[in-house]
Amino acid sequence: MFVDVPGVTEGDLRWPAGWGWFAGGGAGVMPGCRVRRFRGWFRDRGGELTPAGGGGPAMTVSVSVSVTRVLEDGSEAPVDGELAAALAGPVEQFSSMLSWAAGKAAGLDHGEREKVIGESGRELQRRLLEAIFTIDSAREERIAQVTSAAGIRHGSVEAGHDRGVVSIFGPVRATRLAYRNRREANLYPADARWALPDDPYSLGMRALAAYHLAEGGYGQAQEVIGARTGVKAGRAQLAGLAADLAAWTGGFYEQRAAGAGAGLPDSDVLMMQAEPV
């Protein structure tokens, strides 16, 4: 099976009527892209897979996805090399998922299909997130002046500083500019824009850890996080996240109390009591 999806621009991703016969119908919109047309067909290659229903010759299914820019006059042009390279990972994964759906999925029951789609879908999301980091890195512009909290200017800039990010989709890599000064550690403005902590664990992973540590402790948190994200977090890593999250509780309650009434004297205490059943 070959699928041609040209026309990715900064408009909306719109699946035209041609998508319906393949994906089950229904229009969808994804901000940031626009698909101008969709077409697909099967090609028999001499039979490795048997179509659903058992009828007809066995066939091998392959998928090809192409991405082009749509210019103002409506014509199409290739995307630049850096963008094409960044999108290669998610495009490859998406193509393999379509090939599986049109071929090998026919021999699986619903539970097996859910398992495969869940795992391959998470890998697609992971590759897409890494592609976005790669695109951001290629477009990062040098800042004229970067000064630390201590007032020290970091005037030397070095490209290609790589870091890991443990996300809710799995581990990814991100490259950004480093602003250097011999007297201090490097500064990374991109990390601040991305809201990335100093350690690898993203805010999404922190939220998962906080919720499941509070619900059931380390063992349950490890199991749920592993099943949800594919990431194996050890007790030491979870304990470090818990300590880091606990350090923010004072600021959290200060923010919550900022709008509270100030009429109560300091001696008054609000309490809630619950009896065991």
N, C-alpha and C positions, 0 to 999 in steps of 0.2 A: 504494500500500500504506500502510495506517495501522496504527501500532503504539502501543498504550497501555500504559505501564509505570508505574502508580501505586504508592505505598507505600514511599518511601525513608525509613528510620528508622535508628537506631543499632544495629540488630540485624545480621543477615547478609543479603547479597544472595543469594537462592536462586532459581534458574531452575526453575520448575515444569515439568510435563510438556508444557505448551503451547509451550514454547520449542523442544522437540526437533525438531519438524517443520521449523522454520525454520533452526536453527543446526546441525543434524546430531546432535542428541541429546546426552545426558550432562549430569549435574547439576554445577553449580559453586557455589562459595561465595566471596564477597568480603567481608572484614571491613568493617563500618561501614554497610552498607546492607541492606535487605531488600525484595525485590520480591514483592508479594502476589499479583499475577496478571499474565499476559501474554496478549494476544490480537492477532491480525493478520488482515488480509484484503486482497485486491487490488481495485482499482477501475479499470475501463477508462475512459480519458478520450478516446478517439477516435484513439488509435494513433500514437505516436511511436516506441515501442520494440517490437521483435519478441521474444516469449518464446523461451527455449531450445527447440530442436527444430523451430522454424519453423512450428509449427501454431498455429491460433487467431489472433485479431485482435491487431494491435499495440496497445500500451498504454503510458501514462505512469505511473510509479510514484512515489509520494510517501510520506513517513514523518512521523508525528507522535508525539513522546514527551512525556508529561506526568509531572511529579514532584509528589507530595503527601506530607504528613506523616501518619503513622498514630498516632492518639492512644491513650491507655491503654485506652479502652473499645472500641477497634477501629475507630472512625470515622475518616474522613479529613478533612484540612483543608489549605488551601493553605500552601505554605512562605512565609516572609517575603520581602519584596521584595529585600533584599540578597542572600539565599541564592539566590533564583531568578535574579537578575542574574548572580551569580558562576557559576552552573551553565549559563547560556545558551550559552556558547562550546562546551564539550564536548558538550552535548546536541545542538547544531546539527551539529557534526562527526559525531557518532555517527549521527544521523538521515540525513545525506548518505551515509554509508558503507552503511547498510542499503538506501537507495534504489538505490545503485549495485549492490549485491549482487543485488537482486531484479530489476534491469533491465539496465543496460549491461554488466555482467560477462558476460552470456551470449555476447556477441560477441567475447570476448577469449580468447586461449590462456592456458595456465597461467603461462608466464613473464610475460606482461603483467599477469595478475591479481596475481601476487606483487609486481610493481613498484608497482602502484596501492595494494594493501593495505599494503605497507611504508611508502610515503610518507604515505598518509592516516592510517594507524595511528600513525605518529610525530607527525603534527599533532594527533591526538586526545590523545596523551599530553602533548604540549606545552600544549594548552589546558587539560587536566585539572590539570597542575602549576600553571599560572597561576591557575586557579580556586581551588586550595587556598591559594595565597598571598593571594588576594583575601579568602577566608573568614577566614584567620588575621588579616589586617589589620583586618577589621571587628570581630573579637572581641578584639583586643589591648587589654589593660587597663593603665591608667597605674600605674607603680610608685611607691611612696611616696617612696623616696629612691634616687638613682643617684649613685654617686661614682666618679670616675676612678681610675686606678692611682696618680696623683699625689696623691690625697686631696682633690681638688676636687669639690665637690658640683655636680651639674647639675640645678638645680631648675626650669628653664623647659622646658616640654614643648610641642612643636609637631607637629601631625598632618600627614599628607599628604606625607611625604618619600619620593620615589620613587627606585628604583634598578633597574638592569638586572642580570639573572642569565643567563649563558650556560650552559645545562644540556645534558645529553646528548640531550635531546629538541629542543633549539633554544632561541632567546632568549625570555625571559619578563620581565615586570615585577613588582616587588614594592613595596608601599607600607607604611611603618611609622612609628611615633612616633620623633621626634628629641628627645633630652634635651640641652639647650643650656646653655652657659656661655661668656661672651664671651672668657674667657682660654684656652679650649681648643676643639679640634674637637668637633663633635657626637658624642654617643654613641647607639648604636642597639642596645638589648638584644635586639630581635627578630633582628638579624643573628647575635648570639651563639647564640640558641636554635636558629636555622636552620643554624648552623655554616657561615655564608657568609664567604668571604674578603673582603678589602677590594676586590680587583679583581673583575671580573664573572664570572670562570670558577669554576664550582662544583667541589666535590671530585671528582665523577664525571668532569668534563672533565679535571681534573688527573691522575686515575688513567689515563685514556686517553692523555693526552700522555706521561706518564712511561713507560708500557709501550711505546708505538710509537716514541718517540724512542730508547729503549734498543734496540729491535729493528732499526730501519732508518733512523734519522735524520730530518731535517726533511721531506724530500720525501715519504717513505712516511707519516709521521705526518699530514701535511696531507691526503693522499689518503684514508687510512683514517678519520680523524676527520670529514672532509667527507661520506664515504659513510655513515658510521654515524649522524651527528647532523644533517647538513645545515648545519653551521656551517663557514664558511670562516675558518680560523685562519692568519694570516700568520706568516712566519718570526720577525718581531720579537715577536709575541705568544707563540709557542712558546718562543722563547729566554728570554723573561721568566718563563714558567712553569717552565722547566728550572732557571733560576737560583734561583727561589723554592723549588723542591723540593730542590735541592742544599743549601740552607741548613739543611734539617732533617735531613740525614744524620747529623750528630754526635749529635743527640738520639735518633735511631733506633737507632744502634749502642750508645749508652749504655743504652737501655732493653733491648736484646737481651742485653747483657752483664751486666745487673743480677743475673740468676740463675745466672751462670756460676761455676765454682769459683774460689776465690781462692788456691789453693795454689801456683800456678806463680809462680816468681820473674820479675821484670820483664825479665830478660835472655833468657828463653825466647821463641822466635818460632815460631809455627805457620805452615807453608808448604804449598802444593800446587803441583806442577809437572806440566805437560801437554806432551807431545811432539806436534808436527804430524804428520799422517798423509800 
